[in-house]
Amino acid sequence: MKKFPTCLTVAGSDSGGGAGVQADLKTFAALKVFGTSVVTAVTAQNTREVLDSCPLYPEEVESQLEAIFDDFNVKAIKTGMLADGDIVSVVARKLKAERVKNLVVDPVLVAKSGARLLTAEGAEVLVKKLFPLAALITPNLPEAEALSGMKIRADEDYRKAAEKLLGFGPRAVVIKGGHRKGDANDFFFDGKKAVWLKARRAKMKAVHGSGCIFSAAICANLAKGKPLLASVRTAKGFMNRLLHSPFKPGRGHWVTDPMLRS
């Protein structure tokens, strides 16, 4: 019997299917890993906007985590939308107790539509309690600026910001280049290796769920036993192919579906 490594996504539910838990599970399936999930919040959203968001009780999030770890040998985990500080605290406490090694933290602060997906207090708890457990954090440019407290314009600013983010405890950081001018180059830094992951920019600048898919793809690669930088490189190539073939299932942002276009 063929076995597939197990991944876990801890994130919010996107009723439109383009981001969140739904996008993560599609990515896991496309990359041939078994996906499990812990839902942190239920959102009413589509490709145009987030209409409503309801965080789950922290106790329910904890119960889901316990159910997963009681049964599955989870090889890698990614976090996305965590909603508030209480949920972040529960997730961090449980992952620390499980001595998780392959943790990818996508510090989701704001949705593509502009809706806030993590409270200000929650962001502080994220930095203090979850970042130190992470093998990798994957902020986009606005998130990296907000978390590092500095503007990122020139190439040298990326390294300075990455150094500040590493100071919060993760083993490595990749600052995503989707919001930068010119080509969509990502910057990877682990304190020793500073690597630009280059890619030609896709025509569609705003693709809903791209950050979720990228971090989920890194998670899947780690679960397969790939080293961290190799996992990021492979995910970058996977994501780049998807971004060059987006489509519009709704009337808002473009999306990409790992199951349909991989």
C-alpha positions as YAML, in Angstrom:
chain: A
units: angstrom
residues:
- id: 1
  name: MET
  ca: [0.00, 0.00, 0.00]
- id: 2
  name: LYS
  ca: [1.39, 3.37, -1.01]
- id: 3
  name: LYS
  ca: [1.77, 5.87, 1.81]
- id: 4
  name: PHE
  ca: [1.58, 9.63, 1.53]
- id: 5
  name: PRO
  ca: [3.05, 12.02, 4.11]
- id: 6
  name: THR
  ca: [0.50, 13.96, 6.15]
- id: 7
  name: CYS
  ca: [0.33, 17.76, 6.27]
- id: 8
  name: LEU
  ca: [-1.80, 20.01, 8.46]
- id: 9
  name: THR
  ca: [-3.21, 23.44, 7.67]
- id: 10
  name: VAL
  ca: [-4.36, 25.64, 10.54]
- id: 11
  name: ALA
  ca: [-6.30, 28.45, 8.90]
- id: 12
  name: GLY
  ca: [-9.63, 30.09, 8.18]
- id: 13
  name: SER
  ca: [-12.34, 28.76, 5.90]
- id: 14
  name: ASP
  ca: [-12.90, 30.67, 2.64]
- id: 15
  name: SER
  ca: [-16.44, 30.10, 1.41]
- id: 16
  name: GLY
  ca: [-15.34, 31.21, -2.08]
- id: 17
  name: GLY
  ca: [-12.81, 28.36, -2.26]
- id: 18
  name: GLY
  ca: [-9.90, 30.43, -3.51]
- id: 19
  name: ALA
  ca: [-7.89, 30.84, -0.32]
- id: 20
  name: GLY
  ca: [-7.66, 29.57, 3.25]
- id: 21
  name: VAL
  ca: [-8.19, 25.96, 4.21]
- id: 22
  name: GLN
  ca: [-9.82, 25.17, 0.88]
- id: 23
  name: ALA
  ca: [-6.81, 26.36, -1.14]
- id: 24
  name: ASP
  ca: [-4.39, 24.60, 1.20]
- id: 25
  name: LEU
  ca: [-6.12, 21.24, 0.91]
- id: 26
  name: LYS
  ca: [-6.23, 21.52, -2.89]
- id: 27
  name: THR
  ca: [-2.51, 22.27, -2.88]
- id: 28
  name: PHE
  ca: [-1.75, 19.30, -0.65]
- id: 29
  name: ALA
  ca: [-3.74, 17.01, -2.94]
- id: 30
  name: ALA
  ca: [-2.08, 18.38, -6.08]
- id: 31
  name: LEU
  ca: [1.36, 17.75, -4.56]
- id: 32
  name: LYS
  ca: [0.51, 14.22, -3.42]
- id: 33
  name: VAL
  ca: [0.41, 14.66, 0.35]
- id: 34
  name: PHE
  ca: [-2.50, 13.84, 2.63]
- id: 35
  name: GLY
  ca: [-4.11, 16.99, 3.95]
- id: 36
  name: THR
  ca: [-5.66, 17.50, 7.37]
- id: 37
  name: SER
  ca: [-7.11, 20.76, 8.66]
- id: 38
  name: VAL
  ca: [-7.91, 22.81, 11.73]
- id: 39
  name: VAL
  ca: [-10.36, 25.63, 11.06]
- id: 40
  name: THR
  ca: [-9.73, 28.79, 13.07]
- id: 41
  name: ALA
  ca: [-12.47, 31.01, 11.66]
- id: 42
  name: VAL
  ca: [-15.38, 30.88, 9.25]
- id: 43
  name: THR
  ca: [-15.48, 33.69, 6.71]
- id: 44
  name: ALA
  ca: [-18.26, 34.71, 4.35]
- id: 45
  name: GLN
  ca: [-16.27, 35.75, 1.31]
- id: 46
  name: ASN
  ca: [-16.01, 35.50, -2.43]
- id: 47
  name: THR
  ca: [-13.53, 36.72, -5.03]
- id: 48
  name: ARG
  ca: [-14.60, 40.33, -4.43]
- id: 49
  name: GLU
  ca: [-14.70, 40.81, -0.66]
- id: 50
  name: VAL
  ca: [-14.89, 39.42, 2.84]
- id: 51
  name: LEU
  ca: [-18.47, 40.02, 3.94]
- id: 52
  name: ASP
  ca: [-18.18, 38.60, 7.44]
- id: 53
  name: SER
  ca: [-15.77, 36.69, 9.66]
- id: 54
  name: CYS
  ca: [-16.43, 34.64, 12.77]
- id: 55
  name: PRO
  ca: [-13.50, 33.27, 14.80]
- id: 56
  name: LEU
  ca: [-14.06, 29.90, 16.45]
- id: 57
  name: TYR
  ca: [-13.79, 29.48, 20.20]
- id: 58
  name: PRO
  ca: [-10.15, 28.78, 21.16]
- id: 59
  name: GLU
  ca: [-11.35, 25.59, 22.89]
- id: 60
  name: GLU
  ca: [-12.72, 24.29, 19.59]
- id: 61
  name: VAL
  ca: [-9.46, 25.07, 17.82]
- id: 62
  name: GLU
  ca: [-7.61, 23.18, 20.55]
- id: 63
  name: SER
  ca: [-9.97, 20.21, 20.25]
- id: 64
  name: GLN
  ca: [-9.32, 20.02, 16.51]
- id: 65
  name: LEU
  ca: [-5.56, 20.09, 17.09]
- id: 66
  name: GLU
  ca: [-5.82, 17.33, 19.67]
- id: 67
  name: ALA
  ca: [-7.90, 15.20, 17.31]
- id: 68
  name: ILE
  ca: [-5.27, 15.52, 14.58]
- id: 69
  name: PHE
  ca: [-2.24, 14.82, 16.76]
- id: 70
  name: ASP
  ca: [-3.93, 11.93, 18.54]
- id: 71
  name: ASP
  ca: [-4.28, 10.05, 15.26]
- id: 72
  name: PHE
  ca: [-1.92, 11.31, 12.55]
- id: 73
  name: ASN
  ca: [1.84, 11.42, 12.15]
- id: 74
  name: VAL
  ca: [1.96, 14.99, 10.86]
- id: 75
  name: LYS
  ca: [5.15, 15.67, 8.92]
- id: 76
  name: ALA
  ca: [4.68, 19.40, 8.29]
- id: 77
  name: ILE
  ca: [2.28, 22.18, 9.28]
- id: 78
  name: LYS
  ca: [1.34, 25.56, 7.90]
- id: 79
  name: THR
  ca: [-0.65, 28.31, 9.55]
- id: 80
  name: GLY
  ca: [-2.68, 30.98, 7.80]
- id: 81
  name: MET
  ca: [-5.50, 33.10, 9.19]
- id: 82
  name: LEU
  ca: [-5.48, 32.84, 12.98]
- id: 83
  name: ALA
  ca: [-7.99, 35.63, 13.68]
- id: 84
  name: ASP
  ca: [-7.06, 36.73, 17.23]
- id: 85
  name: GLY
  ca: [-4.58, 36.46, 20.05]
- id: 86
  name: ASP
  ca: [-6.42, 33.74, 21.96]
- id: 87
  name: ILE
  ca: [-6.37, 31.43, 18.95]
- id: 88
  name: VAL
  ca: [-2.71, 32.18, 18.25]
- id: 89
  name: SER
  ca: [-1.88, 31.33, 21.87]
- id: 90
  name: VAL
  ca: [-3.70, 28.01, 21.72]
- id: 91
  name: VAL
  ca: [-2.04, 27.05, 18.44]
- id: 92
  name: ALA
  ca: [1.41, 28.02, 19.69]
- id: 93
  name: ARG
  ca: [0.99, 26.13, 22.95]
- id: 94
  name: LYS
  ca: [-0.12, 22.95, 21.23]
- id: 95
  name: LEU
  ca: [2.55, 23.05, 18.51]
- id: 96
  name: LYS
  ca: [5.23, 23.67, 21.12]
- id: 97
  name: ALA
  ca: [4.01, 20.70, 23.14]
- id: 98
  name: GLU
  ca: [4.16, 18.53, 20.01]
- id: 99
  name: ARG
  ca: [7.72, 19.74, 19.31]
- id: 100
  name: VAL
  ca: [6.82, 20.58, 15.75]
- id: 101
  name: LYS
  ca: [9.85, 21.05, 13.48]
- id: 102
  name: ASN
  ca: [8.45, 21.70, 10.00]
- id: 103
  name: LEU
  ca: [6.23, 24.70, 10.68]
- id: 104
  name: VAL
  ca: [5.54, 27.29, 7.97]
- id: 105
  name: VAL
  ca: [3.89, 30.44, 9.29]
- id: 106
  name: ASP
  ca: [2.11, 32.59, 6.73]
- id: 107
  name: PRO
  ca: [1.47, 35.75, 8.80]
- id: 108
  name: VAL
  ca: [-1.90, 36.60, 7.28]
- id: 109
  name: LEU
  ca: [-2.82, 40.09, 8.44]
- id: 110
  name: VAL
  ca: [-5.13, 41.47, 5.75]
- id: 111
  name: ALA
  ca: [-7.16, 39.87, 2.95]
- id: 112
  name: LYS
  ca: [-6.68, 40.77, -0.72]
- id: 113
  name: SER
  ca: [-9.88, 42.81, -0.44]
- id: 114
  name: GLY
  ca: [-8.47, 44.79, 2.50]
- id: 115
  name: ALA
  ca: [-10.39, 43.08, 5.33]
- id: 116
  name: ARG
  ca: [-8.44, 42.58, 8.57]
- id: 117
  name: LEU
  ca: [-7.87, 38.86, 9.26]
- id: 118
  name: LEU
  ca: [-5.78, 39.12, 12.43]
- id: 119
  name: THR
  ca: [-6.28, 41.60, 15.24]
- id: 120
  name: ALA
  ca: [-3.44, 43.94, 16.23]
- id: 121
  name: GLU
  ca: [-3.16, 42.12, 19.55]
- id: 122
  name: GLY
  ca: [-3.12, 38.82, 17.67]
- id: 123
  name: ALA
  ca: [-0.20, 40.02, 15.54]
- id: 124
  name: GLU
  ca: [1.81, 40.74, 18.68]
- id: 125
  name: VAL
  ca: [1.11, 37.26, 20.04]
- id: 126
  name: LEU
  ca: [2.00, 35.75, 16.66]
- id: 127
  name: VAL
  ca: [5.43, 37.37, 16.75]
- id: 128
  name: LYS
  ca: [6.06, 36.49, 20.39]
- id: 129
  name: LYS
  ca: [4.75, 32.93, 20.57]
- id: 130
  name: LEU
  ca: [4.49, 31.40, 17.10]
- id: 131
  name: PHE
  ca: [7.43, 32.87, 15.17]
- id: 132
  name: PRO
  ca: [9.99, 31.20, 17.49]
- id: 133
  name: LEU
  ca: [8.53, 27.79, 16.59]
- id: 134
  name: ALA
  ca: [8.66, 28.36, 12.83]
- id: 135
  name: ALA
  ca: [11.07, 26.81, 10.36]
- id: 136
  name: LEU
  ca: [9.97, 29.55, 7.96]
- id: 137
  name: ILE
  ca: [7.75, 32.62, 7.87]
- id: 138
  name: THR
  ca: [6.38, 33.85, 4.53]
- id: 139
  name: PRO
  ca: [5.26, 37.49, 4.77]
- id: 140
  name: ASN
  ca: [4.35, 39.47, 1.67]
- id: 141
  name: LEU
  ca: [5.86, 42.92, 1.28]
- id: 142
  name: PRO
  ca: [3.22, 44.87, 3.29]
- id: 143
  name: GLU
  ca: [3.30, 42.24, 6.05]
- id: 144
  name: ALA
  ca: [7.10, 42.32, 6.16]
- id: 145
  name: GLU
  ca: [7.02, 46.11, 6.48]
- id: 146
  name: ALA
  ca: [4.40, 46.00, 9.22]
- id: 147
  name: LEU
  ca: [6.20, 43.30, 11.19]
- id: 148
  name: SER
  ca: [9.71, 44.72, 10.79]
- id: 149
  name: GLY
  ca: [8.66, 48.32, 11.33]
- id: 150
  name: MET
  ca: [10.52, 49.58, 8.26]
- id: 151
  name: LYS
  ca: [9.89, 50.51, 4.65]
- id: 152
  name: ILE
  ca: [11.24, 48.08, 2.08]
- id: 153
  name: ARG
  ca: [12.19, 49.72, -1.20]
- id: 154
  name: ALA
  ca: [15.70, 48.88, -2.40]
- id: 155
  name: ASP
  ca: [17.09, 45.35, -2.60]
- id: 156
  name: GLU
  ca: [19.28, 45.91, 0.46]
- id: 157
  name: ASP
  ca: [16.15, 46.74, 2.47]
- id: 158
  name: TYR
  ca: [14.95, 43.18, 2.02]
- id: 159
  name: ARG
  ca: [17.97, 41.82, 3.86]
- id: 160
  name: LYS
  ca: [17.65, 44.39, 6.64]
- id: 161
  name: ALA
  ca: [13.97, 43.54, 7.10]
- id: 162
  name: ALA
  ca: [14.70, 39.81, 6.97]
- id: 163
  name: GLU
  ca: [17.34, 40.22, 9.66]
- id: 164
  name: LYS
  ca: [14.82, 42.00, 11.89]
- id: 165
  name: LEU
  ca: [12.25, 39.25, 11.29]
- id: 166
  name: LEU
  ca: [14.81, 36.54, 12.08]
- id: 167
  name: GLY
  ca: [15.34, 38.32, 15.37]
- id: 168
  name: PHE
  ca: [11.82, 37.19, 16.36]
- id: 169
  name: GLY
  ca: [12.96, 33.56, 16.33]
- id: 170
  name: PRO
  ca: [12.09, 31.76, 13.06]
- id: 171
  name: ARG
  ca: [14.85, 29.76, 11.41]
- id: 172
  name: ALA
  ca: [14.32, 31.45, 8.03]
- id: 173
  name: VAL
  ca: [12.19, 34.02, 6.25]
- id: 174
  name: VAL
  ca: [11.06, 34.50, 2.68]
- id: 175
  name: ILE
  ca: [9.68, 37.93, 1.78]
- id: 176
  name: LYS
  ca: [7.35, 37.43, -1.14]
- id: 177
  name: GLY
  ca: [7.73, 39.69, -4.14]
- id: 178
  name: GLY
  ca: [4.18, 39.90, -5.40]
- id: 179
  name: HIS
  ca: [3.80, 43.52, -4.27]
- id: 180
  name: ARG
  ca: [7.20, 44.75, -5.44]
- id: 181
  name: LYS
  ca: [7.79, 46.69, -8.64]
- id: 182
  name: GLY
  ca: [9.27, 44.83, -11.57]
- id: 183
  name: ASP
  ca: [9.69, 41.08, -11.54]
- id: 184
  name: ALA
  ca: [8.05, 39.05, -8.76]
- id: 185
  name: ASN
  ca: [11.28, 38.05, -7.03]
- id: 186
  name: ASP
  ca: [11.16, 36.57, -3.52]
- id: 187
  name: PHE
  ca: [13.96, 37.02, -0.98]
- id: 188
  name: PHE
  ca: [15.02, 34.07, 1.18]
- id: 189
  name: PHE
  ca: [17.27, 34.51, 4.22]
- id: 190
  name: ASP
  ca: [18.23, 32.12, 7.01]
- id: 191
  name: GLY
  ca: [20.97, 34.16, 8.66]
- id: 192
  name: LYS
  ca: [23.66, 32.71, 6.40]
- id: 193
  name: LYS
  ca: [22.19, 32.20, 2.94]
- id: 194
  name: ALA
  ca: [20.65, 35.20, 1.20]
- id: 195
  name: VAL
  ca: [18.96, 34.05, -2.00]
- id: 196
  name: TRP
  ca: [16.82, 35.85, -4.55]
- id: 197
  name: LEU
  ca: [14.20, 33.54, -6.07]
- id: 198
  name: LYS
  ca: [13.50, 35.14, -9.40]
- id: 199
  name: ALA
  ca: [10.34, 34.93, -11.49]
- id: 200
  name: ARG
  ca: [8.80, 36.85, -14.35]
- id: 201
  name: ARG
  ca: [5.74, 38.75, -13.19]
- id: 202
  name: ALA
  ca: [2.39, 37.35, -14.32]
- id: 203
  name: LYS
  ca: [0.03, 39.70, -16.14]
- id: 204
  name: MET
  ca: [-2.55, 39.48, -13.37]
- id: 205
  name: LYS
  ca: [-1.21, 41.40, -10.37]
- id: 206
  name: ALA
  ca: [-3.92, 40.43, -7.87]
- id: 207
  name: VAL
  ca: [-4.53, 36.69, -7.61]
- id: 208
  name: HIS
  ca: [-6.70, 35.61, -4.68]
- id: 209
  name: GLY
  ca: [-5.16, 32.89, -2.50]
- id: 210
  name: SER
  ca: [-1.67, 32.92, -3.98]
- id: 211
  name: GLY
  ca: [0.01, 33.36, -0.58]
- id: 212
  name: CYS
  ca: [-1.94, 30.46, 0.89]
- id: 213
  name: ILE
  ca: [-1.01, 28.16, -1.97]
- id: 214
  name: PHE
  ca: [2.68, 29.13, -1.82]
- id: 215
  name: SER
  ca: [3.02, 28.39, 1.90]
- id: 216
  name: ALA
  ca: [1.00, 25.16, 1.54]
- id: 217
  name: ALA
  ca: [3.30, 24.04, -1.28]
- id: 218
  name: ILE
  ca: [6.37, 24.68, 0.90]
- id: 219
  name: CYS
  ca: [4.71, 22.68, 3.67]
- id: 220
  name: ALA
  ca: [4.05, 19.78, 1.29]
- id: 221
  name: ASN
  ca: [7.66, 19.76, 0.10]
- id: 222
  name: LEU
  ca: [8.95, 19.72, 3.68]
- id: 223
  name: ALA
  ca: [6.65, 16.79, 4.45]
- id: 224
  name: LYS
  ca: [8.28, 14.90, 1.59]
- id: 225
  name: GLY
  ca: [11.66, 15.37, 3.22]
- id: 226
  name: LYS
  ca: [13.09, 18.17, 1.07]
- id: 227
  name: PRO
  ca: [15.46, 20.67, 2.72]
- id: 228
  name: LEU
  ca: [14.02, 24.09, 3.50]
- id: 229
  name: LEU
  ca: [15.53, 26.15, 0.67]
- id: 230
  name: ALA
  ca: [14.80, 23.38, -1.85]
- id: 231
  name: SER
  ca: [11.21, 23.29, -0.58]
- id: 232
  name: VAL
  ca: [10.88, 27.02, -1.14]
- id: 233
  name: ARG
  ca: [12.44, 26.84, -4.61]
- id: 234
  name: THR
  ca: [10.14, 24.03, -5.69]
- id: 235
  name: ALA
  ca: [7.10, 25.85, -4.33]
- id: 236
  name: LYS
  ca: [8.17, 29.01, -6.15]
- id: 237
  name: GLY
  ca: [8.26, 27.14, -9.47]
- id: 238
  name: PHE
  ca: [4.89, 25.53, -8.76]
- id: 239
  name: MET
  ca: [3.36, 28.88, -7.84]
- id: 240
  name: ASN
  ca: [4.84, 30.62, -10.86]
- id: 241
  name: ARG
  ca: [3.22, 28.14, -13.23]
- id: 242
  name: LEU
  ca: [-0.14, 28.67, -11.55]
- id: 243
  name: LEU
  ca: [0.12, 32.46, -11.64]
- id: 244
  name: HIS
  ca: [0.64, 32.40, -15.38]
- id: 245
  name: SER
  ca: [-2.65, 30.56, -15.90]
- id: 246
  name: PRO
  ca: [-5.24, 32.22, -13.62]
- id: 247
  name: PHE
  ca: [-8.95, 32.32, -14.30]
- id: 248
  name: LYS
  ca: [-12.08, 34.06, -13.03]
- id: 249
  name: PRO
  ca: [-14.73, 31.81, -11.44]
- id: 250
  name: GLY
  ca: [-16.43, 34.88, -9.96]
- id: 251
  name: ARG
  ca: [-16.67, 38.59, -10.70]
- id: 252
  name: GLY
  ca: [-13.80, 39.77, -8.49]
- id: 253
  name: HIS
  ca: [-10.12, 38.90, -8.24]
- id: 254
  name: TRP
  ca: [-8.52, 36.29, -10.44]
- id: 255
  name: VAL
  ca: [-7.77, 32.96, -8.77]
- id: 256
  name: THR
  ca: [-5.73, 29.89, -9.50]
- id: 257
  name: ASP
  ca: [-6.62, 26.33, -8.56]
- id: 258
  name: PRO
  ca: [-3.78, 23.84, -7.91]
- id: 259
  name: MET
  ca: [-6.03, 20.89, -8.79]
- id: 260
  name: LEU
  ca: [-7.12, 22.32, -12.13]
- id: 261
  name: ARG
  ca: [-3.93, 23.96, -13.33]
- id: 262
  name: SER
  ca: [-1.07, 21.98, -11.80]
...
